[in-house]
Amino acid sequence: MDRHPNTSTQSIELAAGHVLRTYLSRGAVLHVAAGRVTLAGAPAWLSGTLVRAHLRLAEGATEVAADGGWVTIAAVGPASVRLIRPAPHPWWSWLIKSRLGRSGLLPGNSWPPDTQAEVSSGPHATTQRIKTPARP
């Protein structure tokens, strides 16, 4: 299995009934090596209500975290899980993306072209008055 060299892998043994509460960043992978676990996903707001997705994962199952957040992993019986966490982004990456992206130097992050610069500044329909004849 090819992985990014900066990822960290953590193997955790859980006894029956034990619960692990941990933070999973976006893109982290949970693999159930042995046993069965119940995964309660990160809390999220849905129409003003706080909800959590609950999944039952059997041996060999894999789940990828779509969003970052605190999750709860509960062992149904004796279980072994493996957490593969992605490498953290450098602290300065957001600065480069925000500055270069706005300048148009990074593909996909640039502002749309300025279409208003080519429009002539003639009279507009909202500023013109239409004179209608007075009714007798």
Order of alpha helices (4+ residues) and beta strands (2+ residues): beta-beta-beta-beta-beta-beta-beta-beta-beta-beta-alpha
